[in-house]
Amino acid sequence: MEISLSIVCGPGKKNLITDVNGIQVGSAEDNKIGTGVTIVTSDKPLSAAVDVRGGGPGTRETDMLSLENSIGRADAIVLSGGSAFGLDACSEVQDLLRQDNKGYKVGKAIVPLVPGAVIFDLNINDKPYVNTIGEYSPWRILANKAYKAANTDFLLGSFGAGCGATTATLKGGQGSSSWSQTFSNGKKYTVGAIVINNAVGNPLLNEGPHFLSAHLEFDNEFGGYGVCNDLYDNILRAKRLPQSIGKTEIFDNISSNTVIGVVATDAPLTRSNLKRLAIMAHDGIARSLSPAHTPMDGDTIFSITTSQDIKEQVLDNVDILALGSRASDCVARACNRAIYEAEAIGNSMPGWKNFFQSK
């Protein structure tokens, strides 16, 4: 049987998760303390699922999204720096949603549902809140700014929760990408991803400039080097990097890393379909970073759809396969774009552009 996965396909207009109609992203950061917050939201509640693959996650409300539980929806999803302290950002967003009368109705009460995940960036710059009594949580302040800034346009690199992100070899950051294609039912759907790349793993082949998942690149979105055709030449390029590249003494706590993100679509997916989407999306982390899903990572991917209350499967399994494959590609491309766009802040490691030039 011949299977045609797509008729018309390619990245969306913005090549951002906000190419999914109805999705908005807000981000805010503080370069002085080296941290930030990113929020993914919509005007309407989002059906949601989550898949956690890292051995050291920092999350909130993930159990609520499990298939065996009743709710399976979110009013916003928060990605934050700050390790466990950063979960305060979820509480701030919940309060702002409550003020906007958005949430899950329980009797006379409205309870906003705000799952979230955090990265460890406490080793980047000085964060007085962590060691000073009486300091107000900077992650609440940043969450407030991010919520109010939610829009269809946002910046990549050292912005939002990517402000203090690092990887094994280079400055990490916030990345995003999208993909649209026509499916077997003749309808066009879009899938997009946003990630905060703070991985234990290395995103480059050897020490660069080629990304591990360079074959997925479109329109020079992360430098335009493409696939490395000459491994020996790649090794020679690596010699241009100083010996200090990589985790130095201030980054020797490798429990401080993770990749967190959201994949969104407008395709009509059930909660079970969304869970499969999140599972498949994790492959994008493994394709773009080596190693991935380690005992020290907190790798977490949320999946959401703007389609409302889909109780029975609409798409066939081949279309679910195609959508999940594209979600994986989007996560990989977003991971690479996060590295490509990131700039050093404070005592962080240098960015990709400190060593290489785009083609």
Secondary structure, DSSP 8 states (H G I E B T S, - for coil): ------SSEE--SSSSGGGSTTEEEEEEEETTTTEEEEEEEEEEEEEEEEEE-SSS--EES-GGGSTTSS--EEEEEEEESSGGGGGHHHHHHHHHHHHTT-SEEETTEEE----EEE---TTSS--HHHH-TT---HHHHHHHHHHHT-BS----BSSGGGTT-B-SSSB-EEEEEEEEEE-TTS-EEEEEEEEEEE-SSB-BSTTSSSBTTGGG--TTTT-S--S-S-HHHHHHHHTTS-TT-S--GGG--GGG-EEEEEEEE-S---HHHHHHHHHHHHHHHHHHSBS-S-TT---EEEEEESS----S--S-HHHHHHHHHHHHHHHHHHHHHHHHH----TTS---GGGT----
